[in-house]
Amino acid sequence: MTTEVALKSLFSSIEDELFIEYHTQSTTTEVPVLDGEPDLDYYYDESMMTMVPWGYRFVPTDEDLILHYLSNKAKGEALPCQGITDCEIYGDEDKEPWKIFGRTSAEKFYVFIKLKKKGKGKRIERRAGRGTWKGQRTDPVMDSENNPIGFKKLFVFEIKDEDSNNVKRCHGHWLMYEYSLPTETDYVLCAIRNKHATTKPA
């Protein structure tokens, strides 16, 4: 074995160990503990809903979300990291977005959602607690070579028969971008945030 090949093998082994160690630590929901003391090199990232190292920020592009997260999720393959979790945002009870994500955080929350259809039809169930996620528009998502790779739909949370201004004043103005693949799958990836949140990300 030549020196160059040996070095490449060594570096590859080190990278694999660091990758495994990082993902093992960053996907826990509890603060890592070293020698009986909390490891203060980690903090709880609200958008990822997990512990991550200081300085780490999850800022994926639309292309990243579709090609490397949603596509992998749909195929049952491993994700680049565990920063996006499964979440149920539709249903009759306690599914208003502020009850799931909190009213004051201005973080953008990334979640996988398994869509449910109404009865035997093709319409998707969009009811969430007392309100509904209302679709606004759909845009194509293009990759770096301008090829279509999926869709990005904008939704706004509304409560029927209630004054929209009063809802926004009490609970915020909730927006959701739903990312989907060109072919129909069970899962979509959603980015959800409260536009009127009072607490900005750290």
Backbone as CSV, one residue per row, in Angstrom:
resi,resn,N_x,N_y,N_z,CA_x,CA_y,CA_z,C_x,C_y,C_z
1,MET,0.858,-1.205,0.000,0.000,0.000,0.000,0.889,1.248,0.000
2,THR,0.632,2.155,-0.943,1.441,3.366,-1.024,1.071,4.318,0.098
3,THR,1.972,5.306,0.327,1.724,6.293,1.379,0.455,7.079,1.090
4,GLU,0.231,7.442,-0.192,-0.948,8.233,-0.572,-2.232,7.454,-0.295
5,VAL,-2.229,6.160,-0.675,-3.414,5.324,-0.442,-3.662,5.144,1.047
6,ALA,-2.580,4.953,1.814,-2.700,4.779,3.257,-3.289,6.014,3.918
7,LEU,-2.827,7.203,3.477,-3.345,8.446,4.043,-4.813,8.634,3.705
8,LYS,-5.188,8.349,2.452,-6.591,8.467,2.056,-7.472,7.543,2.894
9,SER,-6.981,6.318,3.135,-7.731,5.360,3.939,-7.888,5.859,5.364
10,LEU,-6.808,6.444,5.913,-6.844,6.967,7.274,-7.829,8.113,7.397
11,PHE,-7.743,9.075,6.466,-8.643,10.228,6.509,-10.096,9.810,6.343
12,SER,-10.341,8.825,5.475,-11.710,8.337,5.267,-12.253,7.730,6.544
13,SER,-11.391,6.962,7.254,-11.810,6.351,8.509,-12.141,7.402,9.554
14,ILE,-11.304,8.451,9.637,-11.529,9.529,10.601,-12.828,10.256,10.284
15,GLU,-13.070,10.550,8.996,-14.287,11.247,8.592,-15.516,10.441,8.961
16,ASP,-15.462,9.110,8.740,-16.596,8.252,9.074,-16.879,8.282,10.564
17,GLU,-15.811,8.238,11.392,-15.988,8.260,12.840,-16.591,9.579,13.301
18,LEU,-16.101,10.704,12.724,-16.638,12.012,13.086,-18.087,12.143,12.656
19,PHE,-18.419,11.610,11.478,-19.792,11.670,10.970,-20.737,10.919,11.908
20,ILE,-20.341,9.708,12.284,-21.174,8.906,13.174,-21.312,9.572,14.534
21,GLU,-20.195,10.094,15.073,-20.230,10.740,16.386,-21.114,11.971,16.346
22,TYR,-20.991,12.794,15.292,-21.785,14.025,15.195,-23.263,13.706,15.126
23,HIS,-23.640,12.743,14.267,-25.058,12.443,14.106,-25.632,11.754,15.333
24,THR,-24.806,10.976,16.023,-25.287,10.347,17.247,-25.578,11.397,18.302
25,GLN,-24.723,12.411,18.429,-24.904,13.435,19.442,-25.981,14.438,19.066
26,SER,-26.029,14.815,17.778,-26.921,15.906,17.385,-28.373,15.491,17.258
27,THR,-28.666,14.187,17.259,-30.056,13.775,17.105,-30.708,13.436,18.434
28,THR,-29.999,13.583,19.535,-30.627,13.350,20.821,-31.433,14.556,21.239
29,THR,-32.504,14.340,21.998,-33.342,15.442,22.449,-32.940,15.910,23.833
30,GLU,-31.867,15.328,24.398,-31.400,15.726,25.708,-29.990,16.293,25.590
31,VAL,-29.640,17.176,26.512,-28.294,17.749,26.514,-27.284,16.653,26.783
32,PRO,-26.246,16.497,25.944,-25.218,15.488,26.193,-24.555,15.718,27.551
33,VAL,-24.229,14.625,28.240,-23.620,14.714,29.563,-22.225,14.107,29.520
34,LEU,-21.239,14.871,30.001,-19.857,14.406,30.066,-19.376,14.481,31.499
35,ASP,-18.864,13.347,32.022,-18.352,13.289,33.398,-19.382,13.809,34.402
36,GLY,-20.639,13.497,34.163,-21.678,13.874,35.107,-22.175,15.295,34.981
37,GLU,-21.608,16.084,34.035,-22.004,17.479,33.852,-22.571,17.688,32.454
38,PRO,-23.580,18.557,32.313,-24.129,18.835,30.982,-23.062,19.420,30.062
39,ASP,-23.060,18.966,28.803,-22.123,19.502,27.824,-22.698,20.793,27.254
40,LEU,-22.116,21.927,27.620,-22.644,23.221,27.218,-22.253,23.599,25.792
41,ASP,-21.607,22.661,25.070,-21.280,22.917,23.671,-22.479,22.676,22.767
42,TYR,-23.630,22.292,23.362,-24.834,22.019,22.581,-25.978,22.902,23.068
43,TYR,-26.909,23.170,22.160,-28.113,23.902,22.543,-29.295,23.299,21.794
44,TYR,-30.500,23.605,22.273,-31.703,23.062,21.654,-32.146,23.953,20.502
45,ASP,-32.109,23.412,19.284,-32.531,24.159,18.103,-34.019,23.909,17.874
46,GLU,-34.827,24.977,17.991,-36.274,24.819,17.896,-36.725,24.375,16.514
47,SER,-36.095,24.896,15.452,-36.533,24.539,14.108,-36.308,23.060,13.811
48,MET,-35.239,22.479,14.401,-34.935,21.071,14.189,-35.484,20.195,15.305
49,MET,-35.893,20.850,16.398,-36.441,20.148,17.559,-35.475,19.067,18.064
50,THR,-34.183,19.443,18.159,-33.170,18.528,18.649,-31.964,19.324,19.126
51,MET,-30.997,18.648,19.778,-29.787,19.291,20.251,-28.763,19.359,19.120
52,VAL,-28.116,20.514,18.961,-27.088,20.678,17.934,-25.919,21.471,18.516
53,PRO,-24.728,21.374,17.898,-23.578,22.134,18.395,-23.786,23.633,18.183
54,TRP,-23.177,24.450,19.033,-23.246,25.901,18.867,-22.685,26.286,17.503
55,GLY,-23.339,27.251,16.869,-22.905,27.696,15.559,-23.549,26.950,14.414
56,TYR,-24.188,25.821,14.724,-24.835,25.042,13.673,-26.189,25.658,13.357
57,ARG,-26.466,25.887,12.072,-27.756,26.404,11.640,-28.253,25.572,10.468
58,PHE,-29.515,25.195,10.508,-30.118,24.400,9.451,-30.789,25.353,8.470
59,VAL,-30.123,25.636,7.358,-30.651,26.594,6.376,-30.630,25.953,4.978
60,PRO,-31.435,24.928,4.760,-31.443,24.233,3.473,-32.121,25.050,2.385
61,THR,-31.710,24.840,1.152,-32.376,25.452,0.005,-33.576,24.585,-0.374
62,ASP,-34.421,25.111,-1.249,-35.554,24.320,-1.738,-35.056,23.044,-2.422
63,GLU,-33.971,23.165,-3.160,-33.395,22.003,-3.842,-32.906,20.969,-2.838
64,ASP,-32.249,21.425,-1.769,-31.792,20.508,-0.714,-32.966,19.731,-0.128
65,LEU,-34.031,20.454,0.198,-35.184,19.838,0.863,-35.814,18.744,0.011
66,ILE,-35.907,18.973,-1.291,-36.559,17.992,-2.157,-35.631,16.841,-2.542
67,LEU,-34.411,17.160,-2.979,-33.511,16.117,-3.479,-32.864,15.277,-2.387
68,HIS,-32.558,15.889,-1.244,-31.778,15.175,-0.233,-32.570,14.780,1.019
69,TYR,-33.736,15.357,1.207,-34.537,15.012,2.383,-35.849,14.329,1.993
70,LEU,-36.695,15.033,1.244,-37.989,14.451,0.903,-37.833,13.219,0.015
71,SER,-36.958,13.288,-0.970,-36.745,12.147,-1.860,-36.246,10.934,-1.073
72,ASN,-35.289,11.162,-0.170,-34.781,10.060,0.651,-35.870,9.490,1.551
73,LYS,-36.679,10.376,2.143,-37.767,9.931,3.017,-38.759,9.063,2.246
74,ALA,-39.123,9.489,1.046,-40.091,8.754,0.240,-39.564,7.375,-0.160
75,LYS,-38.243,7.277,-0.345,-37.637,6.000,-0.761,-37.191,5.153,0.425
76,GLY,-37.374,5.680,1.645,-36.969,4.934,2.830,-35.476,4.890,3.030
77,GLU,-34.771,5.867,2.469,-33.315,5.918,2.600,-32.900,6.844,3.736
78,ALA,-31.643,6.711,4.160,-31.131,7.528,5.264,-31.108,9.002,4.861
79,LEU,-31.362,9.882,5.844,-31.330,11.315,5.610,-29.927,11.856,5.865
80,PRO,-29.575,13.003,5.258,-28.261,13.608,5.512,-28.048,13.892,6.992
81,CYS,-29.102,14.287,7.698,-29.072,14.441,9.147,-30.503,14.314,9.647
82,GLN,-30.665,14.178,10.953,-31.999,13.971,11.521,-32.655,15.283,11.934
83,GLY,-32.384,16.349,11.192,-32.921,17.658,11.536,-34.378,17.843,11.192
84,ILE,-34.959,16.928,10.420,-36.371,17.008,10.068,-37.078,15.785,10.626
85,THR,-38.096,16.020,11.434,-38.786,14.923,12.106,-40.210,14.759,11.582
86,ASP,-40.808,13.606,11.860,-42.211,13.371,11.507,-43.096,14.157,12.462
87,CYS,-44.195,14.695,11.949,-45.108,15.469,12.790,-46.516,15.363,12.210
88,GLU,-47.511,15.282,13.078,-48.904,15.239,12.656,-49.526,16.611,12.893
89,ILE,-49.785,17.359,11.837,-50.334,18.708,11.995,-51.825,18.773,11.672
90,TYR,-52.377,17.668,11.148,-53.793,17.653,10.810,-54.563,16.775,11.783
91,GLY,-55.801,17.174,12.073,-56.629,16.411,13.003,-57.626,17.308,13.709
92,ASP,-58.475,16.724,14.517,-59.558,17.476,15.155,-59.158,18.184,16.442
93,GLU,-58.247,17.610,17.220,-57.959,18.164,18.540,-56.510,18.624,18.674
94,ASP,-56.348,19.824,19.227,-55.034,20.379,19.571,-54.047,20.361,18.398
95,LYS,-54.545,20.631,17.202,-53.666,20.659,16.035,-53.452,22.071,15.492
96,GLU,-53.921,23.085,16.229,-53.598,24.445,15.824,-52.082,24.607,15.894
97,PRO,-51.474,25.290,14.940,-50.007,25.346,14.886,-49.342,25.889,16.145
98,TRP,-49.971,26.861,16.833,-49.346,27.411,18.038,-49.341,26.401,19.185
99,LYS,-50.224,25.402,19.122,-50.229,24.362,20.156,-49.143,23.328,19.899
100,ILE,-48.698,23.243,18.660,-47.637,22.288,18.315,-46.253,22.925,18.395
101,PHE,-46.120,24.132,17.868,-44.805,24.754,17.737,-44.564,25.916,18.699
102,GLY,-45.616,26.371,19.388,-45.438,27.517,20.278,-45.740,28.816,19.558
103,ARG,-46.326,29.768,20.259,-46.801,30.996,19.623,-45.714,32.045,19.421
104,THR,-44.690,32.072,20.284,-43.760,33.207,20.278,-42.498,33.004,19.443
105,SER,-42.184,31.767,19.064,-40.931,31.524,18.347,-41.037,31.905,16.874
106,ALA,-40.029,32.638,16.389,-39.973,33.026,14.981,-39.173,32.026,14.150
107,GLU,-38.815,30.909,14.753,-38.085,29.880,14.016,-38.955,29.311,12.897
108,LYS,-38.309,28.792,11.873,-39.000,28.054,10.818,-38.861,26.573,11.152
109,PHE,-39.980,25.890,11.301,-39.979,24.490,11.704,-40.102,23.596,10.471
110,TYR,-39.187,22.616,10.354,-39.196,21.691,9.226,-39.698,20.330,9.701
111,VAL,-40.740,19.810,9.043,-41.313,18.532,9.462,-41.760,17.717,8.249
112,PHE,-41.731,16.398,8.418,-42.319,15.496,7.428,-43.761,15.231,7.846
113,ILE,-44.654,15.223,6.872,-46.065,14.981,7.159,-46.582,13.903,6.215
114,LYS,-47.286,12.944,6.785,-47.920,11.900,5.978,-49.355,12.339,5.708
115,LEU,-49.644,12.640,4.456,-50.945,13.184,4.097,-52.044,12.119,4.179
116,LYS,-53.240,12.580,4.567,-54.399,11.695,4.643,-55.485,12.230,3.724
117,LYS,-56.140,11.327,3.021,-57.197,11.723,2.100,-58.570,11.623,2.774
118,LYS,-59.480,12.474,2.311,-60.837,12.462,2.828,-61.613,11.299,2.220
119,GLY,-62.048,10.360,3.068,-62.824,9.232,2.579,-62.099,8.468,1.486
120,LYS,-62.806,8.192,0.395,-62.235,7.457,-0.720,-61.840,8.384,-1.867
121,GLY,-61.974,9.668,-1.654,-61.650,10.625,-2.699,-60.175,10.962,-2.758
122,LYS,-59.851,11.977,-3.571,-58.461,12.403,-3.752,-58.129,13.655,-2.971
123,ARG,-59.141,14.265,-2.324,-58.904,15.503,-1.583,-58.152,15.203,-0.290
124,ILE,-57.205,16.082,0.034,-56.381,15.907,1.229,-57.059,16.560,2.427
125,GLU,-57.016,15.893,3.561,-57.555,16.449,4.803,-56.649,17.570,5.294
126,ARG,-57.189,18.784,5.370,-56.393,19.942,5.769,-56.874,20.550,7.087
127,ARG,-57.828,19.939,7.730,-58.344,20.485,8.977,-57.320,20.313,10.094
128,ALA,-57.164,21.362,10.900,-56.210,21.326,12.011,-56.841,21.986,13.226
129,GLY,-57.377,21.179,14.146,-58.053,21.735,15.313,-59.283,22.522,14.891
130,ARG,-59.363,23.768,15.347,-60.510,24.615,15.005,-60.361,25.281,13.637
131,GLY,-59.209,25.119,13.017,-58.960,25.815,11.759,-58.608,24.890,10.608
132,THR,-58.161,25.510,9.534,-57.813,24.789,8.307,-56.617,25.465,7.644
133,TRP,-55.752,24.648,7.050,-54.660,25.180,6.236,-55.196,25.403,4.833
134,LYS,-55.314,26.673,4.444,-55.875,27.044,3.148,-54.769,27.255,2.117
135,GLY,-54.872,26.560,0.985,-53.888,26.706,-0.078,-53.983,28.053,-0.773
136,GLN,-52.837,28.651,-1.092,-52.779,29.956,-1.735,-52.252,29.882,-3.170
137,ARG,-51.127,29.213,-3.340,-50.559,29.092,-4.683,-49.568,27.917,-4.705
138,THR,-49.249,27.474,-5.913,-48.288,26.389,-6.114,-47.234,26.833,-7.125
139,ASP,-45.964,26.650,-6.758,-44.857,27.018,-7.647,-43.975,25.801,-7.897
140,PRO,-43.403,25.679,-9.090,-42.459,24.585,-9.339,-41.126,24.862,-8.662
141,VAL,-40.442,23.813,-8.255,-39.090,23.932,-7.696,-38.118,23.391,-8.738
142,MET,-37.092,24.188,-9.049,-36.111,23.812,-10.063,-34.760,23.519,-9.418
143,ASP,-34.004,22.615,-10.015,-32.665,22.346,-9.493,-31.683,23.357,-10.073
144,SER,-30.394,23.169,-9.779,-29.372,24.131,-10.199,-29.202,24.198,-11.712
145,GLU,-29.717,23.184,-12.420,-29.637,23.174,-13.878,-30.974,23.520,-14.510
146,ASN,-31.870,24.073,-13.689,-33.183,24.545,-14.140,-34.111,23.413,-14.594
147,ASN,-33.930,22.238,-13.978,-34.827,21.116,-14.243,-35.878,21.046,-13.135
148,PRO,-37.140,20.779,-13.460,-38.175,20.681,-12.418,-37.968,19.440,-11.560
149,ILE,-37.999,19.630,-10.242,-37.776,18.501,-9.333,-38.913,18.324,-8.330
150,GLY,-39.874,19.241,-8.330,-40.973,19.110,-7.380,-41.809,20.375,-7.339
151,PHE,-42.597,20.483,-6.260,-43.493,21.622,-6.124,-43.417,22.215,-4.715
152,LYS,-43.753,23.493,-4.634,-43.754,24.226,-3.366,-45.092,24.956,-3.265
153,LYS,-45.917,24.530,-2.305,-47.254,25.108,-2.149,-47.309,25.967,-0.890
154,LEU,-47.907,27.141,-1.017,-48.060,28.038,0.121,-49.443,27.858,0.746
155,PHE,-49.470,27.721,2.090,-50.713,27.607,2.846,-50.735,28.657,3.957
156,VAL,-51.935,29.093,4.304,-52.144,30.014,5.421,-53.153,29.373,6.364
157,PHE,-52.884,29.470,7.668,-53.810,28.876,8.638,-54.953,29.844,8.933
158,GLU,-56.190,29.360,8.795,-57.369,30.174,9.027,-58.357,29.430,9.920
159,ILE,-59.138,30.198,10.685,-60.193,29.620,11.516,-61.534,30.143,11.008
160,LYS,-62.392,29.234,10.593,-63.678,29.596,10.019,-64.560,30.291,11.045
161,ASP,-65.297,31.285,10.577,-66.277,32.016,11.393,-65.633,32.826,12.518
162,GLU,-64.335,33.055,12.453,-63.670,33.911,13.435,-62.953,35.037,12.695
163,ASP,-62.916,36.192,13.309,-62.263,37.343,12.703,-60.769,37.054,12.534
164,SER,-60.291,37.140,11.287,-58.897,36.792,10.999,-57.913,37.700,11.733
165,ASN,-58.258,38.976,11.865,-57.369,39.895,12.575,-57.258,39.542,14.055
166,ASN,-58.371,39.097,14.631,-58.354,38.702,16.043,-57.523,37.441,16.243
167,VAL,-57.646,36.496,15.308,-56.850,35.263,15.384,-55.364,35.579,15.296
168,LYS,-54.992,36.445,14.355,-53.585,36.812,14.191,-53.062,37.548,15.416
169,ARG,-53.915,38.404,15.995,-53.499,39.173,17.166,-53.259,38.258,18.372
170,CYS,-54.088,37.234,18.507,-53.980,36.336,19.670,-52.968,35.205,19.461
171,HIS,-52.896,34.687,18.229,-52.098,33.476,18.006,-51.030,33.609,16.932
172,GLY,-51.026,34.717,16.200,-50.023,34.904,15.164,-50.552,34.623,13.761
173,HIS,-49.702,34.900,12.790,-50.036,34.694,11.380,-49.186,33.529,10.881
174,TRP,-49.798,32.360,10.728,-49.055,31.136,10.435,-49.032,30.822,8.943
175,LEU,-47.826,30.596,8.433,-47.609,30.263,7.030,-46.944,28.894,6.923
176,MET,-47.233,28.191,5.847,-46.614,26.882,5.630,-46.284,26.701,4.155
177,TYR,-45.053,26.279,3.894,-44.668,25.872,2.548,-44.594,24.350,2.533
178,GLU,-45.360,23.746,1.638,-45.400,22.293,1.536,-44.638,21.868,0.273
179,TYR,-43.577,21.078,0.466,-42.764,20.587,-0.641,-43.208,19.178,-1.016
180,SER,-43.399,18.944,-2.307,-43.828,17.623,-2.759,-43.026,17.208,-3.980
181,LEU,-42.962,15.904,-4.216,-42.246,15.362,-5.367,-43.155,15.366,-6.597
182,PRO,-42.586,15.267,-7.797,-43.409,15.256,-9.013,-44.378,14.085,-9.059
183,THR,-43.942,12.935,-8.528,-44.810,11.761,-8.469,-45.452,11.682,-7.092
184,GLU,-46.668,11.211,-7.025,-47.404,11.182,-5.758,-46.792,10.200,-4.775
185,THR,-46.559,10.649,-3.556,-46.044,9.811,-2.477,-46.843,10.098,-1.212
186,ASP,-46.645,9.276,-0.189,-47.378,9.464,1.069,-46.894,10.706,1.815
187,TYR,-45.611,11.061,1.648,-45.024,12.111,2.463,-44.812,13.424,1.700
188,VAL,-44.925,14.502,2.451,-44.507,15.827,1.996,-43.610,16.397,3.085
189,LEU,-42.862,17.436,2.735,-41.998,18.111,3.700,-42.517,19.538,3.845
190,CYS,-42.722,19.973,5.091,-43.296,21.296,5.307,-42.375,22.188,6.137
191,ALA,-42.333,23.462,5.756,-41.624,24.496,6.516,-42.699,25.431,7.065
192,ILE,-42.808,25.492,8.394,-43.900,26.217,9.048,-43.335,27.299,9.959
193,ARG,-43.938,28.488,9.919,-43.479,29.558,10.812,-44.617,30.519,11.128
194,ASN,-44.436,31.223,12.228,-45.375,32.261,12.649,-44.795,33.610,12.222
195,LYS,-45.398,34.232,11.233,-44.878,35.481,10.684,-44.896,36.613,11.707
196,HIS,-45.812,36.545,12.684,-45.948,37.596,13.677,-45.314,37.239,15.024
197,ALA,-44.410,36.268,15.027,-43.790,35.834,16.279,-42.998,36.964,16.926
198,THR,-42.918,36.904,18.252,-42.249,37.979,19.016,-40.812,37.633,19.390
199,THR,-40.475,36.353,19.413,-39.136,35.941,19.815,-38.338,35.506,18.606
200,LYS,-37.273,36.242,18.291,-36.446,35.949,17.149,-35.466,34.827,17.466
201,PRO,-35.040,34.068,16.423,-34.046,33.018,16.639,-32.757,33.589,17.210
202,ALA,-32.060,32.785,18.023,-30.802,33.222,18.612,-29.726,33.360,17.556
